[in-house]
Amino acid sequence: MKKHNSKYLLSEEEIWQENSIKEPNWLELRHHSGSVHSILEILRRTTSMATFGAQVVRPPPLTSTSDPPPLFDGTTRLYINYDCPYAQRVWIARNYKGLQNKINLIPINLQDRPAWYKEKVYPENKVPSLEHNGKVLGESLDLIKYVDANFEGTPLFPTDPAKKEFGEQLISHVDTFTKDLFVSLKGDAVQQANSAFEYLENALGKFDDGPFLLGQFSLVDIAYIPFVERFHIVFAEAFKHDVTEGRPKLATWLKELNKIDAYTETKVDPQEIIDLFKKRFLPQL
């Protein structure tokens, strides 16, 4: 991701690379409905993944004292951080395509990252990165397309020309969307973020054959959801504002996404998100 000329931000990606918090407790939110108060209660409720049948064991993140895996041995590895929304994109794509046994998940502790990761794996020293066929690739939007094109499983981009064109437009806009949300935190956040959420609400009305951005679930939903997930939580907590209020398509989109295990298996404990945003952006709260 490119750096933005803002005294407020170095770059949105650097926030997650440098400010990863402790390993999440894996609170999962299945339904977004009701008042802001009820949303917050749901977000804070400690619930086991087993409640939803999503029995997922996450390996502990590798640290500066961890030995490297046997690199470039023919194994495909996805290096992530559990809190990073950019890494979450590729993680979702891997899960949705059923590649859990084809792409090994290697979590990295960004606060105590192994020296070998930069030296031997990815000189950029950030996540996500994908080790595949003797090379290492990076950049989350490129990687979700790469995983879709180079691995078996359910296709994540439509063949319909109109949907392909609109999908590319949405993907090209996602960096602007996320930047606008982060910048909104400097001022009247609810008002300033309004156009970003309205953009998404309008985009969700483009196709009527499903509740997702291209009708059916696709890479485009994967590109947007990690950030909408975080700002939905933060706006409810910090500003007592439900971003889905008056946006029924957005509310339905979130509800339907929370029925997809490939996504919910990757979610972060809402309290972890709140803590990070308070520390980095909203110290007055």
ZINORZI-V36048 format. One line per field, one symbol per residue. phi: phi as a letter, one per 30 degrees, with the letter a starting at -180 (. if undefined). psi: psi as a letter, one per 20 degrees, with the letter a starting at -180 (. if undefined). A space follows every 10 residues. Layout:
# ZINORZI-V36048
phi = ???
psi = ???
This chain:
# ZINORZI-V36048
phi = .ddcdbddbd aeddeddcbe cdedcidccc bcaideeddd dddcddbded ecicdbccdd ddbdcddddd dhcjdcbccb bdcddddeed ddeedddice ccbddbdcdd dbdddddddc cbedibcdbb cahibbcbid dddddddddc bdjedcbdcd eddddddddd ddcdddedde dddeddbded dddedddded edddcdbccl dcdciceaed dddcdedded deddddddbh bcdddibddd ddedddddcc eedddcdcee dddedddddc cbddd
psi = qqqqnpihqf qhhhghhikp arprjkppoh porargghgh gghipopqhh hjjmnpopqq qqaiiqqqrn qljipppopr phiphghhgh ggggghjkkh ihoppnqpoi ilqphhgghh fohhkrqrqp opljrpqaog hhhhhgghhj qrrpqjprip gghgghghgg hiihhgghgh gghhihcngg ghighghhgg gghijgqjjr jrhkfqpahg ghhhhhhggg hggghgghjl poiipjmhhg ggggghhjio hhghiiqqph hggggghggh hlii.
